[in-house]
Amino acid sequence: MSLTTPDSTHTSTPTTRAPRPGSRQHEPATPAPAPGVASVTQLSAKLAEYLSPSELKKVKEAYRFSDEMHLGQVRKSGEPYISHPIAVAEICADWKLDVQAIMAALLHDVMEDQDVKKDELIERFGAPVASLVDGLSKLEKIEFQSLIEAQAENFRKMLLAMASDVRVILIKLADRLHNMRTLEHMAASKKRRIAAETMEVYVPIAHRLGLNNIYRELQDLAFSHLYPLRYRTLAKAVKAARGNRREVVTKILESVKNTLAGAGIQAEVYGREKTLYGIYKKMRNKHLSFSQVLDVYGFRVVVDDFANCYVALGTLHGMYKPMPGKFKDYIAIRKLNGYQSLHTTLIGPYGTPVEFQIRTQEMHRTAESGVAAHWLYKTGDSNMSDLQQKTHAWLQSLLDIQQQTGDSAEFLEHVKVDLFPDSVYVFTPKSKIIALPRGATALDFAYTIHTGIGDHTVSVKINNEAAALRTELRNGDIVEIETDPDSQPSPTWLAFVRTGKARSAIRHHLRTINLTESVELGHELLAQALTQLNINPDLPDPTIEKLLNESSAKSMEELYADIGIGKRVAALVARHIFGLIDEFNGLQPMSPLDANELEPVTIYGSEGVSVQLAACCLPIPGDQVMGQLRRDQGLVVHTTDCVPAKRLRAKEPDRWIPVKWGTELNRRFDCRIRLLINNEKGILARVAAEIGESDANITYVGMDEDDEHVMTQLRFTIQVKDRVHLAHLIRNLRRVTGVNRVERERP
């Protein structure tokens, strides 16, 4: 059956149809080529392989409607626009997606481009198809690393639509793939933007869902438009090298096939070529030359059943000598996206490294098609259902992050962290496998188990030994978490947690529990900023009402809290109020005061989480200090000579305010000192005793010896009252026998 019929083939002039009210105008059509009949024919043939006649009839209706809606609309290439929905549907048909997904693929642009209402789609094609098209229609114009809230909101909508129905992102990826294949007709600047956006957002999603074929093709297409010269150079070099490698590849292939057949193993063996972007990435990250990367030969061995994977591995190890530390079992512990294979590297003929991937046919299907294998190969295989469960769990975690996240930009930040493909696999004490992103810490593990466990974590054991919460986990670690109901998250945790779930949960807690402190700080900061503009902080009701409407805040308390946690900048809110006062009374406020006349915010170091002392420079009373308003971390205090702080201040000057120490300070403050000492008996004891006698407390000690073991560097974190107390301690330490130098450690 063909989708094209006499009454659906256009013979009239394309531009006779008037656009719908509110639809976007497109460039006038030049005499366009005939509609993509060949593509429609190919699509029909693919659909006829697995859809029923009644389902094909529904697809035909969707095609005819889409064809009518896009009549007169052309792509940059000059082709009729309908060729794009057909191509997207064809990619989805390759995955054998169901009839609703194919219909949605054909209709995916009608709401956005032609102002077709969701109710009309529900009436014509049913609610499921309309919901898919509606979800896809909200995904327009996602821009790479955009700071604009609207763009982050679009990204949030895409992932939440994906969480409710994974077909949304499958159709979107097919849409992006076809757009990338036809990107050459775009302007150079638009090519780079779309390619960068693809590499940043869609490539990681394809990888996370296990769509390996799309992942590789999108990577290479994006690479070709981001770095066209590098792409062409590598493509030319690979083409030249392929001929030189043919003899070695043929020899290895024949040897492996004969040896496996002799062992009674039925297997398909073929060479595995690296993608151009994979070659480029390896050269860049590992500082290798092109020849070094191409010196490694890759092969894939696909066997008939699970047990033969390990039999084939033993057979190959009998043929060639394995390289130590180059074996990975992704069958026993599969990757986060469901990927399973045995990886081993052997020393082949001529002493060249040879990489092998060994897997079954089912594993191969999952490796190439990922979550789409659910539709491609509807079998009762337990691995497939397990992959679906893992995908569902990840999609559900997006909803959890959404519930705890303050805004779309923050949601985007959290989720992109979880899209990184590298993973580590660790175990609970009951031997359950937990997959985490590379670099995840013990605290991330706690939050992955449950948010409540993460919030109340007090200590951790890794492989039955006590470890710090910030300890990065390694493959195979056994992690045990100890909790206390009275323990609460600390803002310092945000500095080292890795997963989006952990970051969003900690920030949510800090926002909720410490609201009073944040409101007080925000009120003080806004009053100060208004005073700088000679505006009375006691704002009239009309100004407050207008301010809340325009800032989307529900109350002044919420606005103050946003300022206190660094989500809004007090100076910018004050400037907004400046404009509102002028609007209401027609009067200009007095000239702003000089910034140097601004009264600094007084800090005491005991304010709680709304005011933090920066870990990089550890300011103490007596130091000259300045304050940085950081998103969701409140006010962070640095010393004025802190080098990292100076760099941050140059980038975001509006987020810095003057601060000063209060006069009544009833606590001690951490400070780092460094000593150069003779490596002699009893020196550490003498130094520690002097610190104690000087009324200071040691919280950390570290030691670095030189190669000759003559001099030793001691590093202490100590607690002192203020700068005077520290100076007194340093003078006393300089008098200790064996101490050559004492200084405060600076970042």
C-alpha positions in Angstrom: 0.0 0.0 0.0 1.2 3.5 -0.9 0.6 6.6 1.1 0.3 8.6 -2.1 -3.1 8.6 -3.8 -4.5 10.7 -6.7 -6.4 13.0 -4.3 -3.3 13.6 -2.2 -0.8 14.3 -5.0 -0.5 18.1 -5.5 -1.2 19.4 -9.0 -2.3 22.9 -8.1 0.0 25.8 -7.6 1.5 25.5 -4.1 1.0 29.1 -3.1 -2.8 29.2 -3.7 -3.7 28.1 -0.1 -4.0 31.0 2.4 -2.0 30.6 5.6 -3.9 30.0 8.8 -4.3 33.1 11.1 -1.3 33.4 13.3 0.8 30.9 11.4 4.4 31.8 10.6 5.1 33.1 7.2 7.6 31.3 5.0 9.7 32.4 2.1 7.7 32.4 -1.1 8.1 29.1 -3.0 10.1 29.1 -6.1 9.1 26.4 -8.6 9.8 23.5 -6.3 10.7 20.0 -7.2 7.9 17.4 -7.2 7.0 16.1 -3.8 9.2 13.3 -2.4 7.3 10.4 -3.9 10.3 8.1 -3.5 10.5 8.8 0.2 6.8 8.2 0.6 7.1 4.9 -1.3 10.0 3.8 1.0 8.1 4.8 4.1 5.1 2.8 2.9 7.2 -0.3 2.3 8.8 -0.1 5.7 5.4 0.4 7.5 3.8 -2.4 5.5 6.3 -4.8 7.1 4.9 -4.5 10.6 1.7 -2.4 10.7 -1.8 -3.8 10.0 -4.0 -2.5 7.2 -6.2 -0.6 9.6 -3.1 1.1 11.1 -1.7 1.9 7.7 -5.0 3.6 6.9 -4.5 5.9 10.0 -1.0 6.7 8.9 -2.3 7.7 5.5 -4.8 10.1 7.0 -2.1 11.7 9.1 0.1 12.0 6.0 -2.7 13.6 4.0 -3.5 16.1 6.7 0.2 17.0 7.2 0.6 17.3 3.4 -2.3 19.8 3.3 -1.1 21.8 6.2 2.4 22.2 4.8 1.3 23.0 1.3 3.3 25.9 -0.1 5.9 25.7 2.6 9.4 24.9 1.4 12.7 24.1 3.1 16.0 26.0 2.6 17.0 23.4 0.0 13.9 24.2 -2.1 12.2 20.9 -1.4 8.6 20.8 -0.3 8.4 20.9 3.5 6.5 17.7 3.6 9.7 15.9 2.7 11.0 16.5 6.3 8.1 14.9 8.2 8.2 11.9 5.8 12.0 11.5 6.5 11.4 11.7 10.3 8.6 9.1 10.0 11.0 6.9 8.0 13.6 7.0 10.7 11.0 6.1 13.3 9.8 3.2 11.0 13.4 1.8 11.0 12.9 1.4 14.8 9.4 -0.1 14.1 7.8 2.5 16.4 4.0 2.0 16.8 1.3 3.6 14.7 0.8 6.5 17.1 4.5 7.5 17.0 4.5 7.3 13.2 1.5 9.6 12.9 3.0 12.0 15.4 6.2 12.1 13.4 4.2 13.0 10.3 2.3 15.7 12.2 5.1 17.0 14.5 5.3 20.5 12.9 1.7 21.3 12.2 1.0 22.9 15.6 4.1 25.0 15.6 4.1 26.0 12.0 0.4 26.1 11.0 -1.3 27.0 14.3 -3.3 23.7 14.4 -4.9 23.4 17.8 -4.5 20.4 20.0 -8.3 19.9 20.1 -8.4 19.6 16.4 -5.7 16.8 16.5 -7.6 15.0 19.3 -10.8 15.1 17.2 -9.0 13.8 14.0 -6.4 11.4 15.4 -7.1 10.7 19.1 -5.7 12.0 22.4 -2.4 9.9 22.4 -1.3 11.2 19.0 -2.3 14.8 19.9 -0.3 14.5 23.2 2.8 13.4 21.4 2.6 16.2 18.9 1.9 18.7 21.7 5.0 17.5 23.5 7.1 17.8 20.4 5.7 21.3 19.6 7.1 22.7 22.8 10.6 21.8 21.9 11.4 24.6 19.4 14.5 26.8 19.6 16.5 25.1 22.4 19.7 27.1 22.3 23.1 25.9 23.4 24.2 27.1 26.8 21.6 29.9 26.7 21.1 32.0 29.8 17.7 33.0 28.8 15.0 31.5 31.1 12.7 30.8 28.2 15.2 28.5 26.5 15.9 26.6 29.7 12.2 26.3 30.1 11.9 24.7 26.7 14.6 22.2 27.6 12.7 21.4 30.8 9.5 20.8 28.9 11.3 18.4 26.5 12.7 16.2 29.3 9.4 16.2 31.3 7.5 15.3 28.1 10.1 12.5 27.6 9.6 11.3 31.2 5.9 10.8 30.6 6.4 9.1 27.1 9.8 8.2 25.8 8.4 8.2 22.2 8.6 12.0 22.4 12.3 12.1 22.6 12.7 9.2 20.0 10.7 11.3 17.5 12.6 14.4 18.4 15.9 12.6 17.9 14.7 11.5 14.5 13.7 15.1 13.7 17.2 16.3 14.8 19.0 13.6 12.8 17.2 14.6 9.6 17.9 18.3 10.2 21.5 17.6 10.8 21.7 15.5 7.6 20.4 18.5 5.6 22.2 21.3 7.5 24.4 22.3 4.6 21.7 24.6 3.3 21.8 26.8 6.5 23.9 29.9 7.0 27.3 29.3 8.6 26.4 30.9 12.0 23.2 28.9 12.2 25.1 25.7 11.3 27.5 26.2 14.2 24.7 27.0 16.7 22.6 24.0 15.8 25.7 21.7 15.7 26.8 22.9 19.1 23.3 22.5 20.5 23.3 18.9 19.1 26.6 18.0 20.6 25.6 19.6 24.0 22.1 18.2 24.4 21.0 15.6 21.9 24.2 13.5 21.6 24.2 12.8 25.4 20.5 12.0 25.4 21.0 9.5 22.5 23.8 7.9 24.4 21.9 7.8 27.7 19.0 6.0 25.9 21.5 3.6 24.3 20.7 4.7 20.7 24.2 4.0 19.6 23.7 4.4 15.8 22.1 7.8 16.2 24.6 8.8 18.9 27.6 8.2 16.5 26.0 9.8 13.5 24.9 12.9 15.3 28.4 13.2 16.8 30.1 13.0 13.4 27.5 15.4 11.8 27.9 17.9 14.6 31.7 17.6 14.4 31.7 18.2 10.6 29.8 21.6 11.1 31.6 22.7 14.2 35.1 22.0 12.9 34.8 21.5 9.1 38.6 21.8 8.4 39.5 19.3 11.1 36.7 17.0 9.9 37.9 17.0 6.3 41.5 16.5 7.3 40.7 13.5 9.4 38.4 12.1 6.8 41.1 12.3 4.2 43.7 10.7 6.5 41.3 7.8 7.5 40.6 7.1 3.9 44.3 6.9 3.1 45.0 4.7 6.1 42.2 2.3 5.4 44.1 0.9 2.3 47.3 0.5 4.3 45.5 -1.4 7.1 43.6 -3.8 4.8 46.2 -6.6 4.9 46.4 -6.7 8.7 42.6 -6.5 9.1 42.1 -9.4 6.7 44.7 -11.5 8.4 43.2 -11.0 11.8 39.7 -11.6 10.5 40.6 -14.9 8.9 42.5 -16.2 11.9 39.7 -15.3 14.4 37.0 -16.9 12.2 38.9 -20.1 11.7 39.9 -20.4 15.3 36.3 -19.8 16.6 34.9 -22.3 14.1 37.5 -24.9 15.2 36.3 -24.4 18.8 32.7 -25.0 17.6 31.5 -21.5 18.2 29.1 -19.9 15.6 30.1 -16.3 15.3 30.0 -13.2 13.1 33.3 -11.4 13.1 33.8 -8.0 11.5 36.0 -5.0 11.8 34.9 -2.1 13.9 35.9 1.4 12.6 36.2 4.4 14.9 34.0 7.4 14.1 35.9 10.6 13.0 34.8 12.4 16.2 36.0 9.4 18.3 39.4 9.6 16.6 39.5 13.4 17.1 38.4 13.2 20.8 41.0 10.5 21.6 43.8 12.6 19.9 42.8 15.7 21.8 42.1 14.2 25.3 45.1 11.8 25.3 47.5 14.0 23.3 48.0 11.2 20.7 49.0 11.5 17.1 46.7 10.2 14.3 49.0 7.2 13.7 48.9 6.3 17.4 45.1 6.2 17.5 44.8 4.3 14.2 47.4 1.7 15.4 44.7 0.1 17.5 42.5 -2.4 15.4 38.9 -3.0 16.5 36.8 -6.1 15.9 33.4 -7.2 17.0 32.5 -10.8 17.7 28.7 -11.6 17.8 28.0 -15.2 19.1 24.8 -17.2 19.3 24.3 -17.4 23.1 25.4 -16.0 26.5 27.8 -18.8 27.5 29.7 -18.6 24.2 30.7 -15.0 25.0 33.0 -16.3 27.7 34.1 -19.3 25.6 35.0 -17.0 22.7 36.9 -14.8 25.1 39.0 -17.8 26.3 39.6 -18.8 22.7 40.8 -15.4 21.7 43.1 -15.2 24.7 44.5 -18.5 23.6 45.2 -17.0 20.1 46.9 -13.7 21.2 48.4 -12.6 24.5 46.0 -10.3 26.4 47.2 -6.9 27.6 47.1 -6.6 31.4 44.3 -4.3 32.8 42.5 -4.1 29.4 39.6 -6.5 30.1 36.1 -5.2 31.1 33.1 -7.3 31.7 30.0 -5.2 30.8 27.9 -8.4 30.6 28.0 -9.1 34.4 27.8 -5.4 35.2 26.1 -3.6 32.3 26.5 0.1 31.5 23.9 2.6 32.7 22.2 2.7 29.2 21.8 -1.1 29.1 24.9 -1.8 27.0 26.4 -5.3 27.4 29.6 -6.7 25.9 33.0 -8.2 26.9 35.9 -5.9 26.1 39.4 -7.2 25.8 42.6 -5.9 24.1 45.2 -8.4 22.8 48.6 -8.2 21.2 48.0 -9.2 17.6 50.2 -10.0 14.7 53.1 -7.5 14.1 52.8 -6.5 17.8 49.8 -4.3 17.2 47.0 -3.9 19.8 43.7 -5.4 18.8 40.5 -4.6 20.6 37.6 -7.1 20.7 34.0 -6.6 21.7 32.2 -9.9 22.3 28.4 -10.1 22.6 25.2 -12.0 21.7 22.8 -11.0 18.9 20.4 -9.6 21.6 23.1 -7.6 23.2 24.1 -6.3 19.8 20.6 -5.1 19.1 20.4 -3.3 22.4 23.9 -1.8 21.9 22.8 -0.4 18.5 19.2 0.6 19.2 19.1 1.0 23.0 15.6 1.8 24.4 14.2 1.6 20.8 14.9 -2.1 20.9 11.7 -2.4 22.9 9.8 -1.7 19.6 12.4 -3.2 17.2 12.5 -6.6 18.7 9.4 -7.4 20.8 10.8 -10.5 22.5 10.3 -11.9 26.0 14.0 -11.5 26.8 14.6 -10.4 30.4 17.5 -8.2 29.4 15.1 -6.1 27.3 12.6 -5.6 30.1 15.4 -4.8 32.5 16.6 -2.1 30.1 13.1 -0.6 29.9 13.0 -0.6 33.8 16.4 1.2 34.0 15.3 3.8 31.4 12.0 4.3 33.2 13.8 4.8 36.5 16.1 7.5 35.0 13.1 9.3 33.4 11.3 9.1 36.7 14.3 10.8 38.4 13.8 13.7 36.0 10.4 14.3 37.6 12.0 14.0 41.1 14.6 16.7 40.2 11.8 18.9 38.7 9.8 18.8 42.0 12.9 20.0 44.0 14.2 22.6 41.6 13.6 26.3 41.9 13.7 27.3 38.2 14.3 26.0 34.7 17.9 27.1 34.4 18.7 25.2 37.6 16.8 22.1 36.3 18.9 22.3 33.1 22.1 22.4 35.1 21.2 19.4 37.2 20.0 17.2 34.3 23.0 17.9 32.0 25.3 16.6 34.8 23.4 13.3 34.6 23.8 13.0 30.8 27.5 12.4 30.9 28.1 8.9 29.6 31.0 7.7 31.8 29.9 5.7 34.8 31.2 3.9 37.9 29.5 0.8 39.4 29.5 0.3 43.1 27.7 -2.0 45.5 25.4 -1.7 48.5 26.3 -3.9 51.6 23.6 -6.3 50.2 25.4 -6.5 46.8 22.9 -4.5 44.8 24.7 -2.7 41.9 24.3 1.1 41.8 25.5 3.0 38.7 26.7 6.6 39.2 28.4 9.2 36.9 32.2 9.3 36.8 33.5 11.4 39.7 30.4 10.7 42.0 31.1 10.7 45.7 29.9 8.7 48.6 27.3 11.4 49.3 25.9 11.0 45.8 25.5 7.3 46.5 23.5 8.2 49.6 21.1 10.4 47.6 20.8 7.9 44.9 19.5 5.3 47.4 17.0 7.8 48.8 16.7 11.6 49.4 16.0 11.0 53.1 19.2 8.9 53.5 21.2 11.6 51.8 19.8 14.4 53.9 20.6 12.6 57.2 24.0 11.2 56.2 26.7 11.6 58.9 29.4 9.2 57.9 30.3 6.5 55.3 32.3 3.4 55.0 33.9 2.3 51.7 35.1 -1.3 51.6 34.6 -1.5 55.4 36.9 1.5 56.1 35.8 4.9 57.3 36.0 7.5 54.5 35.0 11.2 53.9 31.7 12.0 52.4 33.5 13.7 49.5 35.5 10.5 48.6 35.2 9.8 44.9 33.9 6.2 44.3 35.7 3.7 42.1 34.4 0.6 40.3 33.7 -2.2 42.7 33.5 -0.2 45.9 31.2 -1.5 48.6 29.6 1.6 50.2 27.8 1.7 53.5 26.0 4.9 54.7 25.4 5.8 58.4 22.6 8.3 59.2 21.4 10.4 62.1 17.8 11.7 62.2 19.1 15.0 63.6 21.7 15.6 60.8 20.9 18.1 58.0 22.5 18.9 54.7 25.3 21.4 54.7 25.8 24.1 52.0 29.4 22.9 51.7 28.1 19.6 50.3 27.2 21.5 47.0 31.0 21.9 46.4 31.6 18.2 45.8 28.4 16.3 45.0 28.2 15.2 41.4 24.7 14.0 40.5 21.8 16.2 39.6 19.5 14.5 42.2 21.9 15.2 45.0 22.4 18.8 44.1 18.7 19.5 43.7 17.8 17.8 47.0 20.5 19.7 48.9 19.4 23.1 47.4 15.8 22.3 48.0 16.5 21.6 51.7 18.6 24.8 52.1 15.8 26.8 50.5 13.1 25.3 52.7 14.8 24.9 56.1 16.8 28.2 56.2 14.1 30.4 54.8 14.1 32.8 57.7 17.8 33.5 57.5 17.6 34.0 53.8 14.7 36.4 54.1 16.6 38.5 56.7 19.7 38.7 54.6 17.8 39.5 51.5 15.9 42.3 53.2 19.1 43.8 54.4 20.8 43.5 51.0 17.8 45.1 49.2 17.5 47.9 51.7 21.2 48.6 51.2 20.9 48.6 47.4 17.9 51.0 47.6 19.8 53.3 49.9 22.6 53.4 47.4 20.0 54.8 44.9 18.6 57.2 47.5 15.3 55.3 47.6 13.5 54.9 50.9 13.4 51.1 51.6 9.8 51.4 52.9 8.2 51.0 49.5 4.6 52.1 48.9 1.9 49.4 48.2 1.5 50.2 44.5 5.2 49.8 43.9 5.3 46.5 45.8 2.3 45.2 43.8 3.8 46.1 40.5 7.2 44.7 41.5 5.7 41.3 42.5 3.8 41.1 39.3 6.8 41.8 37.1 9.2 39.6 39.1 6.8 36.6 39.3 7.3 36.5 43.1 4.3 35.6 45.3 5.3 37.9 48.2 8.1 40.2 49.3 9.3 37.4 51.6 9.8 35.2 48.6 11.6 38.0 46.8 13.8 38.7 49.9 14.6 34.9 50.1 15.6 34.8 46.5 18.0 37.7 47.1 19.3 36.1 50.3 20.2 32.8 48.5 21.8 34.6 45.5 19.0 33.7 43.0 18.4 37.4 42.4 20.9 40.2 42.6 19.8 43.0 45.0 21.3 45.8 42.9 19.3 44.7 39.8 16.1 44.5 41.8 16.8 48.0 43.2 17.3 49.3 39.7 13.9 47.8 38.7 12.3 49.5 41.7 14.0 52.8 40.6 12.2 52.5 37.3 8.8 51.7 38.9 9.0 54.7 41.3 9.7 57.0 38.3 6.7 55.4 36.5 4.3 55.9 39.4 5.1 59.5 40.5 6.9 60.9 37.5 9.8 62.0 39.7 13.4 61.1 39.3 15.1 59.8 42.5 18.2 61.7 43.6 21.5 60.9 42.0 23.0 57.5 43.2 25.6 57.6 45.9 29.2 56.6 45.1 29.7 52.9 45.6 32.5 53.7 48.2 29.9 55.5 50.4 27.7 52.3 50.6 27.5 50.9 54.2 28.9 47.4 54.2 26.9 44.4 55.3 28.1 43.3 58.8 28.9 39.6 59.3 29.6 37.7 62.4 30.4 34.2 61.1 27.5 32.7 63.0 24.7 33.6 60.7 24.1 30.0 59.5 24.0 28.8 55.9 22.9 32.2 54.5 26.5 33.5 55.1 29.5 31.3 54.3 33.2 31.8 54.6 34.9 30.8 51.4 36.9 27.6 51.5 39.5 28.9 49.1 40.8 31.7 51.4 39.2 31.0 54.8 38.8 34.6 55.9 39.1 35.3 59.7 38.2 38.5 61.6 40.7 41.2 60.9 41.0 40.3 57.3 39.8 42.8 54.6 36.8 41.0 53.1 34.3 41.2 50.3 31.0 39.3 49.6 29.8 37.3 46.7 26.1 36.5 46.1 26.0 33.0 44.7 22.9 31.2 43.4 21.4 29.1 46.2 24.4 29.6 48.5 23.6 33.0 49.9 26.5 35.3 50.7 30.0 33.9 50.3 32.7 35.9 52.1 36.3 36.1 50.6 39.4 38.0 51.6 40.0 41.0 49.3 43.4 39.5 48.2 41.9 36.1 47.3 43.0 35.3 43.7 40.1 33.0 42.7 37.7 35.7 44.1 39.3 38.4 42.0 38.8 36.3 38.8 35.1 35.7 39.7 34.6 39.4 40.5 35.9 40.4 37.1 33.3 38.1 35.4 30.3 39.1 37.5 30.9 42.5 39.2 27.2 42.9 40.0 27.2 40.0 42.4 29.8 41.5 44.7 29.0 43.7 47.7 31.1 45.3 50.5 31.1 43.5 53.9 32.7 44.0 57.2 33.3 42.0 60.4 31.0 42.6 63.5 32.5 43.6 66.8 31.1 40.8 69.0 32.4 37.5 67.7 31.8 34.5 69.9 33.3 31.7 67.8 36.6 30.4 66.3 37.4 30.4 62.6 39.3 28.0 60.4 42.6 29.1 59.0 45.4 27.3 57.1 49.1 27.6 58.0 52.2 26.0 56.4 55.5 25.2 58.2 58.9 24.2 56.8 60.7 22.1 59.4 63.8 19.9 59.8 63.0 16.2 59.5 64.0 15.3 63.1 62.6 13.2 65.9 59.9 14.8 68.0 59.4 17.9 65.8 55.7 17.2 65.1 54.9 16.8 68.8 56.7 20.1 69.7 54.7 22.0 67.0 51.4 20.5 68.1 52.1 21.3 71.7 52.9 24.9 70.9 49.6 25.2 68.9 47.7 23.9 71.9 49.5 26.2 74.3 48.7 29.2 72.1 44.9 28.4 72.6 44.4 27.2 69.0 42.7 23.9 67.9 44.0 21.6 65.1 41.4 20.2 62.7 43.7 18.9 60.0 47.4 18.1 59.6 49.2 17.0 56.4 52.9 16.3 55.7 55.1 16.4 52.5 58.7 15.2 52.6 61.4 16.1 50.1 63.3 13.4 48.3 66.3 13.6 50.6 64.2 13.4 53.7 66.0 16.5 55.1 63.1 19.1 55.1 59.4 18.5 55.7 56.5 20.7 54.9 53.6 20.6 57.5 50.2 21.9 56.6 47.7 22.6 59.4 44.1 23.8 59.4 43.7 25.4 62.8 40.9 27.3 64.6 41.7 30.8 65.9 39.8 33.8 67.2 41.0 36.4 64.8 44.0 37.8 62.9 45.7 39.0 66.1 45.4 35.5 67.6 46.9 34.1 64.4 49.8 36.5 64.5 50.5 35.5 68.1 50.5 31.8 67.2 52.8 32.3 64.2 55.3 34.2 66.4 55.3 31.3 69.0 55.8 28.7 66.3 58.8 30.5 64.8 60.5 30.1 68.2 60.1 26.2 68.2 63.4 24.4 67.6 63.6 22.9 64.1 61.0 25.2 62.6 62.5 27.1 59.7 59.5 29.0 58.3 55.9 29.6 59.2 53.3 31.4 57.0 49.6 31.6 56.4 48.6 29.5 53.4 46.9 31.5 50.6 45.0 30.2 47.6 
